Amino acid sequence: MSDSSIHLDDTWLDTFTSLRMTAFGQTVIDIANDAAYDEWTFSQKIAFALDKEVAARSERRQSKTTQSIPVAKP
């Protein structure tokens, strides 16, 4: 993409979701729209977004495991 007028906003979330990267995408969008991250390097921003994606996947995996555990009836 060479169009410098493109800006990440919530309209991109469907693209990230289709790539199964919802948490990463939401974090990247949040970073792009929050001046508090302007001083961060590109690498710091990507690492932060990747950490969010890994945590979200781990949480979903743990949630599925918890839901699939049979409950013993008294």
Summary of the structure (lengths in Angstrom):
residues: 74
radius of gyration: 16.8
end to end distance: 60.8
largest distance: 64.1
contacts: 145
relative contact order: 0.12
helix: 68%
strand: 0%
